[in-house]
């Protein structure tokens, strides 16, 4: 989503501090100005642009949120938000690992489409000052205190949030696993929203990268594997840079072009995730950052980071396989060298 196309219609804030034993629910919408609207728009835009966002579908027979939204009208905004906040707080109260937060429920429009958002803003602790009357009763005494209910800034990505398109109730979810009954669970989608999810682009890219590495580890000796892994990383980076993404089936042809048995092993792994024909199109630079450079670690403790553009330039770096099977890395044509502490 483009932040500039987002128009906020309604906001309500519910205090979900599980340490006090009950939610503090608002009976009225938030009266907000341009700064708060900008703050909310920034967080909504991050949901629409992140690669860790999952497209989901409600379990229609089980989801209380879905049932409320099928009959939703803007006149019901406050009561709907309070009911939703109550459902979430009940889950939080039963599972102490889920962090306390403020829940912002937001009605907004993006271009011509209407949406509803649940933004769970987990508290963080920061230090600030306060002024108190001095003990002698004259003048002020300034103190430093720890404030435990600070909301995430505009630059931070929320751990748990959902955006719901109101015309068809399609939804997109960001979430983090927390321990529920002794097991790490995506409680926000599984217990609160009650929806099923597809893998995010970030997760899909990670699965492909791990599968390539695993297959190459079984298929090559140490020296060959080193070269093949770097070549595979280069192929993934080039496909994303030049084409915006790749189809898993097609990338397998490029990475394992002369090793049909390894291509079959890789596709078998992808079958387990139903990803053979999946198209992966990362949007965030953070998702593909690991592909933008080659990271090398030697058995002697040396670490080398080579930007991908330099790795592909034979005038900048060369890998030499020695007669004894060891590998030398030659870094060439250095005009300036400096050491940093």
Beta strands, then each sheet from edge to edge (+ up, - down):
strand 1: 6-16
strand 2: 54-58
strand 3: 101-110
strand 4: 113-122
strand 5: 124-133
strand 6: 140-150
strand 7: 160-165
strand 8: 171-174
strand 9: 178-180
strand 10: 183-185
strand 11: 195-197
strand 12: 246-247
strand 13: 279-280
strand 14: 293-297
strand 15: 303-307
strand 16: 317-321
strand 17: 327-331
sheet 1: 1+ 3- 4+ 7- 8+ 2- 11+
sheet 2: 5+ 6-
sheet 3: 9+ 10-
sheet 4: 12+ 13-
sheet 5: 14+ 15-
sheet 6: 16+ 17-
end
